[in-house]
Amino acid sequence: MTRLRARRLRAILSEYFELFLTTVGVLVAIGVTFTELPGGEKGLALTFLVWLQGFILWAVHRHNWFRRRALLRQMRLMLQDRVNNQLTVMLSVAEVRGRDMTEDDRADLEAAVVAARTVSVEIENLSLESLRSWERRYGHHLPVPLA
């Protein structure tokens, strides 16, 4: 049961990571503000607080970067699975209809198979860097601006 609770707690912290770290920073700021420290020590505490807020911003940025990478990896696996499934269906149909197909039908089917394999290779190579490169190259041709 503790393993399930730990997993659930990690999922909640992961989902609300930014809110959690910001809350910690605000609580520390409130705590420093209401302490009765001498001026020099309070200044040192506030300097530490500024550093802490910078660290929190960096941690949030890094966390979002990892989440985007994980999401891209999941999308790539899903698309690759779907393309490979369609490719398998096309090849199965080609085997079944292989005897009844004309030369033009075979050429069309071969072109479709090559196109599907090309798409599969593109999906395998999909990354944040390739996405950014694509956006720089073709982004201004899209009807909807990229956000």
NORKA-V983991 format. One record per backbone hydrogen bond with DSSP energy under -1.0 kcal/mol. CO is the residue of the C=O (numbers start at 1). NH is the residue of the N-H. If there is no record, write none. Layout:
CO&NH ; CO&NH
This chain:
1&5 ; 2&6 ; 3&7 ; 4&8 ; 5&9 ; 6&10 ; 7&11 ; 8&12 ; 9&13 ; 10&14 ; 11&15 ; 12&16 ; 16&20 ; 17&21 ; 18&22 ; 19&23 ; 20&24 ; 21&25 ; 22&26 ; 23&27 ; 24&28 ; 25&29 ; 26&30 ; 27&31 ; 28&32 ; 29&33 ; 30&34 ; 38&42 ; 39&43 ; 40&44 ; 41&45 ; 42&46 ; 43&47 ; 44&48 ; 45&49 ; 46&50 ; 47&51 ; 48&52 ; 49&53 ; 50&54 ; 51&55 ; 52&56 ; 53&57 ; 54&58 ; 55&59 ; 56&60 ; 57&61 ; 58&62 ; 59&63 ; 60&64 ; 61&65 ; 62&66 ; 63&67 ; 64&68 ; 65&69 ; 66&70 ; 67&71 ; 68&72 ; 69&73 ; 70&74 ; 71&75 ; 72&76 ; 73&77 ; 74&78 ; 75&79 ; 76&80 ; 77&81 ; 78&82 ; 79&83 ; 80&84 ; 81&85 ; 82&86 ; 83&87 ; 84&88 ; 85&89 ; 86&90 ; 87&91 ; 88&92 ; 89&93 ; 90&94 ; 91&95 ; 92&96 ; 93&97 ; 102&106 ; 103&107 ; 104&108 ; 105&109 ; 106&110 ; 107&111 ; 108&112 ; 109&113 ; 110&114 ; 111&115 ; 112&116 ; 113&117 ; 114&118 ; 115&119 ; 116&120 ; 117&121 ; 118&122 ; 119&123 ; 120&124 ; 121&125 ; 123&126 ; 127&131 ; 128&132 ; 129&133 ; 130&134 ; 131&135 ; 132&136 ; 133&137 ; 134&138 ; 135&139 ; 138&141
